[in-house]
Amino acid sequence: MERTCTPVVSGWFTDTGTEAGTEAGADFRLLGTRCSACAAVYFPREDAFCRNPGCAGGGELVEVPLSRRGRIWSYTDGRYRPPAPYVSDPDRPWTPYTLVAVELEAERMVVLGQAAPGVTVADLAVGMAVEVVPGVLNEDADTGTTWTTWHFRPVAADDGDRDGSDEGGVRA
């Protein structure tokens, strides 16, 4: 059966950089929106109106790729099986997962996501440089659907000073 990759939430991240044969996550980005009137940036994206109370109004909300990198603001682990609608096979043993709150470098906003597979709380520290990479939330063998999402992974020590802002991040 042929596999189909489907974003968990359409329009929240790119689908580039996930194709076979590409470096994992090379072009992968979270997508936000920026108000053209006041430069406020939103994630998740805002498509109706600018929520900035100081905005004069009249601007358009334009899709923008967000910084690939940021620094850990906080983190924790989930040691319980979450309730529906989270997809989880009750017949399989539960594996804890790591949640990471990351302050994106250029936007200075905090985004929550799971750590990449294999990354535990023991591998993380507040202030550590991380980058956003493509991830898989669930694979449905019956339909052949792979539900995609984003993950955060630590940046190699020799590459930790790059913020990704030169790669399309938004400066406020």
DOSEBA-896372 format. One record per residue: residue in three letters; x negated, y, z negated of N, C-alpha, C in turn; residue number from 1. Coordinates in steps of 0.02 Angstrom, whole numbers, always signed. Layout:
REM DOSEBA-896372
+------+--------+---------+--------+---------+----------+--------+--------+---------+--------+-----+
! code ! n_east ! n_north !   n_up ! ca_east ! ca_north !  ca_up ! c_east ! c_north !   c_up ! pos !
+------+--------+---------+--------+---------+----------+--------+--------+---------+--------+-----+
!  ALA !      X !       Y !      Z !       X !        Y !      Z !      X !       Y !      Z ! NUM !
...
+------+--------+---------+--------+---------+----------+--------+--------+---------+--------+-----+
***
This chain:
REM DOSEBA-896372
+------+--------+---------+--------+---------+----------+--------+--------+---------+--------+-----+
! code ! n_east ! n_north !   n_up ! ca_east ! ca_north !  ca_up ! c_east ! c_north !   c_up ! pos !
+------+--------+---------+--------+---------+----------+--------+--------+---------+--------+-----+
!  MET !    -42 !     -59 !     +0 !      +0 !       +0 !     +0 !    -44 !     +62 !     +0 !   1 !
!  GLU !    -27 !    +110 !    +42 !     -64 !     +172 !    +46 !    -48 !    +216 !    -14 !   2 !
!  ARG !    -99 !    +248 !    -43 !     -90 !     +291 !   -101 !    -75 !    +362 !    -78 !   3 !
!  THR !    -30 !    +395 !   -114 !     -13 !     +465 !   -102 !    -31 !    +504 !   -164 !   4 !
!  CYS !    -71 !    +557 !   -156 !     -88 !     +601 !   -212 !    -36 !    +656 !   -215 !   5 !
!  THR !     -5 !    +664 !   -274 !     +47 !     +714 !   -284 !    +31 !    +753 !   -347 !   6 !
!  PRO !    +28 !    +820 !   -342 !     +16 !     +861 !   -402 !    +72 !    +853 !   -452 !   7 !
!  VAL !    +54 !    +851 !   -516 !    +104 !     +847 !   -569 !   +149 !    +909 !   -565 !   8 !
!  VAL !   +120 !    +967 !   -554 !    +157 !    +1029 !   -544 !   +130 !   +1062 !   -481 !   9 !
!  SER !   +172 !   +1067 !   -431 !    +151 !    +1096 !   -367 !   +134 !   +1170 !   -375 !  10 !
!  GLY !    +79 !   +1191 !   -344 !     +59 !    +1261 !   -344 !    +17 !   +1284 !   -402 !  11 !
!  TRP !     +1 !   +1239 !   -449 !     -39 !    +1259 !   -507 !   -113 !   +1248 !   -496 !  12 !
!  PHE !   -132 !   +1208 !   -446 !    -203 !    +1197 !   -431 !   -210 !   +1177 !   -358 !  13 !
!  THR !   -271 !   +1185 !   -332 !    -284 !    +1167 !   -263 !   -287 !   +1091 !   -256 !  14 !
!  ASP !   -281 !   +1068 !   -196 !    -290 !     +997 !   -184 !   -354 !    +985 !   -145 !  15 !
!  THR !   -396 !   +1037 !   -138 !    -460 !    +1030 !   -104 !   -512 !   +1003 !   -153 !  16 !
!  GLY !   -561 !    +969 !   -127 !    -614 !     +942 !   -169 !   -597 !    +874 !   -198 !  17 !
!  THR !   -539 !    +847 !   -180 !    -520 !     +782 !   -207 !   -521 !    +728 !   -153 !  18 !
!  GLU !   -537 !    +747 !    -91 !    -538 !     +699 !    -37 !   -597 !    +651 !    -43 !  19 !
!  ALA !   -588 !    +591 !    -16 !    -643 !     +542 !    -17 !   -702 !    +570 !    +21 !  20 !
!  GLY !   -761 !    +561 !     -6 !    -822 !     +583 !    +27 !   -843 !    +653 !     +8 !  21 !
!  THR !   -803 !    +690 !    -33 !    -824 !     +756 !    -54 !   -849 !    +752 !   -126 !  22 !
!  GLU !   -891 !    +800 !   -144 !    -914 !     +803 !   -214 !   -853 !    +817 !   -257 !  23 !
!  ALA !   -843 !    +776 !   -308 !    -783 !     +782 !   -349 !   -776 !    +852 !   -377 !  24 !
!  GLY !   -723 !    +886 !   -357 !    -708 !     +952 !   -385 !   -746 !   +1010 !   -355 !  25 !
!  ALA !   -783 !   +1000 !   -302 !    -824 !    +1053 !   -274 !   -784 !   +1116 !   -258 !  26 !
!  ASP !   -723 !   +1108 !   -232 !    -681 !    +1165 !   -215 !   -617 !   +1167 !   -256 !  27 !
!  PHE !   -613 !   +1128 !   -308 !    -552 !    +1123 !   -348 !   -545 !   +1185 !   -392 !  28 !
!  ARG !   -485 !   +1214 !   -394 !    -471 !    +1273 !   -434 !   -401 !   +1272 !   -462 !  29 !
!  LEU !   -392 !   +1300 !   -521 !    -326 !    +1316 !   -546 !   -303 !   +1378 !   -507 !  30 !
!  LEU !   -238 !   +1384 !   -495 !    -211 !    +1440 !   -458 !   -167 !   +1482 !   -504 !  31 !
!  GLY !   -178 !   +1546 !   -504 !    -137 !    +1592 !   -542 !   -108 !   +1644 !   -496 !  32 !
!  THR !    -79 !   +1695 !   -524 !     -56 !    +1752 !   -486 !    -82 !   +1815 !   -519 !  33 !
!  ARG !    -93 !   +1866 !   -477 !    -117 !    +1931 !   -501 !    -69 !   +1985 !   -475 !  34 !
!  CYS !    -50 !   +2031 !   -519 !      -8 !    +2086 !   -500 !    -50 !   +2138 !   -463 !  35 !
!  SER !    -29 !   +2157 !   -404 !     -67 !    +2205 !   -364 !    -62 !   +2276 !   -393 !  36 !
!  ALA !    -14 !   +2289 !   -437 !      -6 !    +2356 !   -466 !    -51 !   +2366 !   -527 !  37 !
!  CYS !    -57 !   +2315 !   -570 !     -94 !    +2325 !   -633 !   -151 !   +2275 !   -643 !  38 !
!  ALA !   -159 !   +2227 !   -598 !    -213 !    +2177 !   -599 !   -205 !   +2125 !   -654 !  39 !
!  ALA !   -147 !   +2122 !   -687 !    -136 !    +2069 !   -737 !   -136 !   +2001 !   -701 !  40 !
!  VAL !   -168 !   +1952 !   -733 !    -174 !    +1885 !   -704 !   -134 !   +1836 !   -748 !  41 !
!  TYR !    -98 !   +1790 !   -715 !     -56 !    +1743 !   -750 !    -72 !   +1671 !   -731 !  42 !
!  PHE !    -74 !   +1628 !   -782 !     -74 !    +1555 !   -773 !    -36 !   +1526 !   -833 !  43 !
!  PRO !    +14 !   +1484 !   -821 !     +36 !    +1464 !   -755 !    +60 !   +1524 !   -715 !  44 !
!  ARG !    +60 !   +1513 !   -650 !     +77 !    +1567 !   -604 !   +145 !   +1599 !   -621 !  45 !
!  GLU !   +151 !   +1662 !   -606 !    +213 !    +1700 !   -615 !   +234 !   +1722 !   -545 !  46 !
!  ASP !   +293 !   +1702 !   -523 !    +315 !    +1719 !   -456 !   +375 !   +1767 !   -455 !  47 !
!  ALA !   +403 !   +1784 !   -513 !    +463 !    +1826 !   -515 !   +446 !   +1900 !   -524 !  48 !
!  PHE !   +409 !   +1917 !   -578 !    +394 !    +1987 !   -593 !   +333 !   +1990 !   -639 !  49 !
!  CYS !   +301 !   +2048 !   -641 !    +244 !    +2058 !   -685 !   +270 !   +2065 !   -756 !  50 !
!  ARG !   +242 !   +2026 !   -802 !    +263 !    +2027 !   -872 !   +225 !   +2078 !   -914 !  51 !
!  ASN !   +179 !   +2114 !   -884 !    +139 !    +2164 !   -920 !   +183 !   +2224 !   -936 !  52 !
!  PRO !   +196 !   +2238 !  -1001 !    +240 !    +2295 !  -1018 !   +210 !   +2362 !   -997 !  53 !
!  GLY !   +144 !   +2364 !   -987 !    +112 !    +2427 !   -967 !   +108 !   +2436 !   -892 !  54 !
!  CYS !   +135 !   +2390 !   -854 !    +132 !    +2393 !   -781 !   +182 !   +2445 !   -755 !  55 !
!  ALA !   +160 !   +2486 !   -708 !    +204 !    +2536 !   -679 !   +256 !   +2505 !   -632 !  56 !
!  GLY !   +243 !   +2443 !   -612 !    +289 !    +2408 !   -567 !   +275 !   +2423 !   -494 !  57 !
!  GLY !   +313 !   +2389 !   -452 !    +305 !    +2401 !   -381 !   +253 !   +2358 !   -347 !  58 !
!  GLY !   +217 !   +2319 !   -386 !    +164 !    +2277 !   -357 !   +189 !   +2209 !   -335 !  59 !
!  GLU !   +148 !   +2175 !   -297 !    +163 !    +2106 !   -278 !   +124 !   +2058 !   -321 !  60 !
!  LEU !   +151 !   +1999 !   -331 !    +115 !    +1946 !   -366 !    +81 !   +1904 !   -313 !  61 !
!  VAL !    +14 !   +1905 !   -313 !     -26 !    +1873 !   -262 !    -61 !   +1812 !   -292 !  62 !
!  GLU !    -59 !   +1756 !   -256 !     -94 !    +1696 !   -280 !   -169 !   +1707 !   -279 !  63 !
!  VAL !   -202 !   +1687 !   -333 !    -275 !    +1693 !   -338 !   -304 !   +1629 !   -368 !  64 !
!  PRO !   -362 !   +1607 !   -343 !    -397 !    +1552 !   -376 !   -430 !   +1579 !   -439 !  65 !
!  LEU !   -425 !   +1540 !   -493 !    -454 !    +1562 !   -557 !   -526 !   +1536 !   -563 !  66 !
!  SER !   -562 !   +1562 !   -611 !    -631 !    +1541 !   -623 !   -636 !   +1465 !   -632 !  67 !
!  ARG !   -688 !   +1436 !   -604 !    -699 !    +1364 !   -613 !   -727 !   +1349 !   -682 !  68 !
!  ARG !   -758 !   +1398 !   -712 !    -792 !    +1386 !   -776 !   -767 !   +1431 !   -831 !  69 !
!  GLY !   -780 !   +1408 !   -892 !    -763 !    +1446 !   -950 !   -798 !   +1417 !  -1011 !  70 !
!  ARG !   -777 !   +1439 !  -1069 !    -806 !    +1416 !  -1132 !   -752 !   +1389 !  -1177 !  71 !
!  ILE !   -768 !   +1337 !  -1214 !    -719 !    +1306 !  -1258 !   -700 !   +1355 !  -1314 !  72 !
!  TRP !   -636 !   +1366 !  -1320 !    -608 !    +1408 !  -1372 !   -586 !   +1365 !  -1431 !  73 !
!  SER !   -560 !   +1306 !  -1417 !    -539 !    +1258 !  -1468 !   -531 !   +1190 !  -1436 !  74 !
!  TYR !   -527 !   +1137 !  -1477 !    -516 !    +1069 !  -1450 !   -491 !   +1024 !  -1506 !  75 !
!  THR !   -459 !    +970 !  -1486 !    -434 !     +921 !  -1534 !   -422 !    +855 !  -1496 !  76 !
!  ASP !   -403 !    +804 !  -1533 !    -387 !     +741 !  -1500 !   -315 !    +722 !  -1516 !  77 !
!  GLY !   -284 !    +686 !  -1469 !    -216 !     +661 !  -1478 !   -221 !    +587 !  -1494 !  78 !
!  ARG !   -204 !    +569 !  -1554 !    -211 !     +499 !  -1576 !   -144 !    +462 !  -1579 !  79 !
!  TYR !    -92 !    +492 !  -1552 !     -26 !     +460 !  -1552 !     +0 !    +454 !  -1481 !  80 !
!  ARG !    +44 !    +408 !  -1469 !     +76 !     +401 !  -1404 !   +132 !    +452 !  -1400 !  81 !
!  PRO !   +127 !    +500 !  -1354 !    +180 !     +551 !  -1350 !   +245 !    +521 !  -1324 !  82 !
!  PRO !   +301 !    +553 !  -1342 !    +366 !     +528 !  -1319 !   +379 !    +546 !  -1245 !  83 !
!  ALA !   +432 !    +518 !  -1217 !    +453 !     +534 !  -1149 !   +465 !    +609 !  -1145 !  84 !
!  PRO !   +452 !    +640 !  -1090 !    +443 !     +612 !  -1024 !   +371 !    +591 !  -1008 !  85 !
!  TYR !   +325 !    +595 !  -1055 !    +257 !     +573 !  -1043 !   +258 !    +499 !  -1021 !  86 !
!  VAL !   +221 !    +485 !   -968 !    +221 !     +416 !   -941 !   +168 !    +376 !   -978 !  87 !
!  SER !   +190 !    +322 !  -1010 !    +145 !     +280 !  -1049 !   +173 !    +209 !  -1052 !  88 !
!  ASP !   +132 !    +161 !  -1037 !    +154 !      +91 !  -1039 !   +152 !     +66 !  -1111 !  89 !
!  PRO !   +209 !     +52 !  -1141 !    +210 !      +31 !  -1212 !   +177 !     -37 !  -1223 !  90 !
!  ASP !   +166 !     -75 !  -1169 !    +135 !     -140 !  -1176 !    +58 !    -136 !  -1176 !  91 !
!  ARG !    +31 !     -78 !  -1159 !     -42 !      -70 !  -1158 !    -64 !     -35 !  -1222 !  92 !
!  PRO !   -125 !     -50 !  -1245 !    -149 !      -15 !  -1305 !   -156 !     +60 !  -1292 !  93 !
!  TRP !   -142 !     +98 !  -1344 !    -147 !     +171 !  -1338 !   -220 !    +193 !  -1343 !  94 !
!  THR !   -240 !    +238 !  -1299 !    -307 !     +266 !  -1300 !   -301 !    +340 !  -1316 !  95 !
!  PRO !   -333 !    +364 !  -1369 !    -331 !     +436 !  -1385 !   -360 !    +477 !  -1327 !  96 !
!  TYR !   -338 !    +538 !  -1322 !    -362 !     +584 !  -1270 !   -384 !    +649 !  -1304 !  97 !
!  THR !   -424 !    +687 !  -1269 !    -451 !     +749 !  -1296 !   -419 !    +808 !  -1260 !  98 !
!  LEU !   -394 !    +856 !  -1299 !    -366 !     +918 !  -1272 !   -416 !    +974 !  -1283 !  99 !
!  VAL !   -422 !   +1018 !  -1233 !    -471 !    +1072 !  -1236 !   -437 !   +1138 !  -1217 ! 100 !
!  ALA !   -446 !   +1189 !  -1258 !    -424 !    +1257 !  -1242 !   -486 !   +1294 !  -1218 ! 101 !
!  VAL !   -483 !   +1319 !  -1157 !    -541 !    +1350 !  -1125 !   -526 !   +1422 !  -1107 ! 102 !
!  GLU !   -571 !   +1468 !  -1128 !    -565 !    +1537 !  -1107 !   -601 !   +1543 !  -1040 ! 103 !
!  LEU !   -563 !   +1558 !   -987 !    -592 !    +1563 !   -920 !   -637 !   +1624 !   -917 ! 104 !
!  GLU !   -693 !   +1616 !   -884 !    -747 !    +1666 !   -885 !   -725 !   +1735 !   -860 ! 105 !
!  ALA !   -699 !   +1739 !   -800 !    -682 !    +1805 !   -772 !   -617 !   +1832 !   -799 ! 106 !
!  GLU !   -567 !   +1789 !   -806 !    -500 !    +1812 !   -826 !   -493 !   +1824 !   -901 ! 107 !
!  ARG !   -535 !   +1792 !   -940 !    -534 !    +1798 !  -1013 !   -466 !   +1775 !  -1042 ! 108 !
!  MET !   -434 !   +1728 !  -1007 !    -372 !    +1698 !  -1033 !   -386 !   +1627 !  -1053 ! 109 !
!  VAL !   -348 !   +1601 !  -1101 !    -358 !    +1533 !  -1126 !   -309 !   +1486 !  -1090 ! 110 !
!  VAL !   -336 !   +1432 !  -1062 !    -298 !    +1381 !  -1027 !   -308 !   +1315 !  -1063 ! 111 !
!  LEU !   -254 !   +1278 !  -1072 !    -257 !    +1213 !  -1105 !   -257 !   +1157 !  -1054 ! 112 !
!  GLY !   -296 !   +1105 !  -1067 !    -298 !    +1047 !  -1024 !   -331 !    +989 !  -1058 ! 113 !
!  GLN !   -327 !    +930 !  -1027 !    -361 !     +872 !  -1054 !   -435 !    +874 !  -1034 ! 114 !
!  ALA !   -475 !    +844 !  -1076 !    -546 !     +835 !  -1058 !   -549 !    +778 !  -1007 ! 115 !
!  ALA !   -602 !    +778 !   -968 !    -612 !     +726 !   -918 !   -618 !    +658 !   -954 ! 116 !
!  PRO !   -599 !    +604 !   -920 !    -604 !     +538 !   -951 !   -675 !    +526 !   -978 ! 117 !
!  GLY !   -678 !    +497 !  -1037 !    -742 !     +482 !  -1069 !   -769 !    +537 !  -1113 ! 118 !
!  VAL !   -740 !    +598 !  -1109 !    -762 !     +653 !  -1152 !   -720 !    +652 !  -1215 ! 119 !
!  THR !   -753 !    +648 !  -1273 !    -719 !     +646 !  -1337 !   -735 !    +710 !  -1377 ! 120 !
!  VAL !   -701 !    +718 !  -1434 !    -715 !     +776 !  -1476 !   -787 !    +777 !  -1500 ! 121 !
!  ALA !   -818 !    +719 !  -1505 !    -888 !     +716 !  -1527 !   -935 !    +746 !  -1474 ! 122 !
!  ASP !   -913 !    +753 !  -1412 !    -953 !     +780 !  -1358 !   -946 !    +856 !  -1350 ! 123 !
!  LEU !   -900 !    +886 !  -1388 !    -882 !     +956 !  -1377 !   -901 !   +1001 !  -1436 ! 124 !
!  ALA !   -905 !   +1066 !  -1421 !    -918 !    +1116 !  -1473 !   -887 !   +1182 !  -1450 ! 125 !
!  VAL !   -861 !   +1221 !  -1497 !    -834 !    +1287 !  -1480 !   -890 !   +1328 !  -1448 ! 126 !
!  GLY !   -875 !   +1361 !  -1393 !    -924 !    +1401 !  -1357 !   -959 !   +1364 !  -1301 ! 127 !
!  MET !   -951 !   +1298 !  -1297 !    -984 !    +1258 !  -1246 !   -955 !   +1275 !  -1177 ! 128 !
!  ALA !   -999 !   +1277 !  -1127 !    -979 !    +1289 !  -1058 !   -947 !   +1226 !  -1028 ! 129 !
!  VAL !   -889 !   +1236 !   -995 !    -854 !    +1181 !   -963 !   -831 !   +1205 !   -894 ! 130 !
!  GLU !   -812 !   +1157 !   -852 !    -785 !    +1174 !   -786 !   -722 !   +1133 !   -774 ! 131 !
!  VAL !   -678 !   +1161 !   -732 !    -616 !    +1126 !   -715 !   -631 !   +1079 !   -657 ! 132 !
!  VAL !   -604 !   +1018 !   -662 !    -614 !     +967 !   -610 !   -547 !    +932 !   -598 ! 133 !
!  PRO !   -539 !    +902 !   -539 !    -477 !     +865 !   -526 !   -471 !    +805 !   -572 ! 134 !
!  GLY !   -409 !    +787 !   -588 !    -398 !     +729 !   -632 !   -336 !    +691 !   -611 ! 135 !
!  VAL !   -328 !    +634 !   -641 !    -270 !     +591 !   -629 !   -232 !    +584 !   -694 ! 136 !
!  LEU !   -167 !    +598 !   -691 !    -124 !     +590 !   -750 !    -97 !    +519 !   -753 ! 137 !
!  ASN !    -75 !    +494 !   -694 !     -44 !     +428 !   -693 !    -46 !    +401 !   -621 ! 138 !
!  GLU !    -51 !    +335 !   -616 !     -47 !     +302 !   -552 !    +12 !    +254 !   -554 ! 139 !
!  ASP !    +59 !    +263 !   -508 !    +119 !     +222 !   -505 !   +109 !    +169 !   -452 ! 140 !
!  ALA !    +96 !    +108 !   -473 !     +83 !      +53 !   -426 !   +144 !     +36 !   -384 ! 141 !
!  ASP !   +204 !     +46 !   -412 !    +265 !      +29 !   -375 !   +276 !     +75 !   -315 ! 142 !
!  THR !   +261 !    +139 !   -323 !    +272 !     +187 !   -268 !   +209 !    +205 !   -230 ! 143 !
!  GLY !   +150 !    +187 !   -258 !     +87 !     +205 !   -227 !    +69 !    +278 !   -238 ! 144 !
!  THR !   +100 !    +309 !   -288 !     +88 !     +380 !   -302 !    +35 !    +388 !   -357 ! 145 !
!  THR !    -14 !    +431 !   -344 !     -62 !     +452 !   -394 !    -44 !    +523 !   -413 ! 146 !
!  TRP !    -24 !    +533 !   -475 !      -5 !     +600 !   -500 !    -68 !    +636 !   -523 ! 147 !
!  THR !    -84 !    +692 !   -489 !    -146 !     +728 !   -503 !   -134 !    +788 !   -549 ! 148 !
!  THR !   -187 !    +807 !   -584 !    -186 !     +862 !   -630 !   -256 !    +892 !   -633 ! 149 !
!  TRP !   -272 !    +930 !   -686 !    -339 !     +955 !   -695 !   -367 !    +930 !   -761 ! 150 !
!  HIS !   -433 !    +927 !   -765 !    -469 !     +910 !   -826 !   -525 !    +960 !   -835 ! 151 !
!  PHE !   -552 !    +963 !   -896 !    -611 !    +1003 !   -909 !   -668 !    +955 !   -928 ! 152 !
!  ARG !   -728 !    +970 !   -902 !    -787 !     +930 !   -920 !   -844 !    +977 !   -937 ! 153 !
!  PRO !   -887 !    +956 !   -983 !    -945 !     +997 !  -1000 !   -990 !   +1008 !   -940 ! 154 !
!  VAL !  -1020 !   +1067 !   -938 !   -1067 !    +1086 !   -885 !  -1136 !   +1062 !   -906 ! 155 !
!  ALA !  -1174 !   +1036 !   -860 !   -1243 !    +1015 !   -874 !  -1281 !   +1073 !   -906 ! 156 !
!  ALA !  -1324 !   +1057 !   -954 !   -1361 !    +1108 !   -992 !  -1399 !   +1157 !   -947 ! 157 !
!  ASP !  -1428 !   +1133 !   -891 !   -1467 !    +1177 !   -848 !  -1423 !   +1219 !   -802 ! 158 !
!  ASP !  -1357 !   +1208 !   -804 !   -1311 !    +1243 !   -760 !  -1259 !   +1282 !   -800 ! 159 !
!  GLY !  -1269 !   +1290 !   -865 !   -1219 !    +1318 !   -909 !  -1208 !   +1392 !   -905 ! 160 !
!  ASP !  -1253 !   +1430 !   -872 !   -1244 !    +1502 !   -870 !  -1204 !   +1525 !   -810 ! 161 !
!  ARG !  -1190 !   +1481 !   -762 !   -1149 !    +1500 !   -705 !  -1077 !   +1501 !   -727 ! 162 !
!  ASP !  -1042 !   +1555 !   -713 !    -972 !    +1560 !   -735 !   -922 !   +1544 !   -681 ! 163 !
!  GLY !   -945 !   +1536 !   -619 !    -898 !    +1521 !   -565 !   -865 !   +1583 !   -538 ! 164 !
!  SER !   -877 !   +1642 !   -569 !    -843 !    +1702 !   -546 !   -867 !   +1722 !   -476 ! 165 !
!  ASP !   -927 !   +1701 !   -457 !    -951 !    +1716 !   -389 !   -919 !   +1671 !   -338 ! 166 !
!  GLU !   -876 !   +1625 !   -360 !    -844 !    +1578 !   -315 !   -770 !   +1594 !   -310 ! 167 !
!  GLY !   -749 !   +1656 !   -320 !    -680 !    +1674 !   -310 !   -641 !   +1689 !   -373 ! 168 !
!  GLY !   -673 !   +1688 !   -431 !    -638 !    +1704 !   -493 !   -614 !   +1776 !   -492 ! 169 !
!  VAL !   -566 !   +1792 !   -532 !    -536 !    +1858 !   -533 !   -568 !   +1899 !   -589 ! 170 !
!  ARG !   -587 !   +1959 !   -574 !    -612 !    +2005 !   -626 !   -558 !   +2054 !   -642 ! 171 !
!  ALA !   -545 !   +2061 !   -706 !    -491 !    +2107 !   -727 !   -519 !   +2176 !   -737 ! 172 !
+------+--------+---------+--------+---------+----------+--------+--------+---------+--------+-----+
***
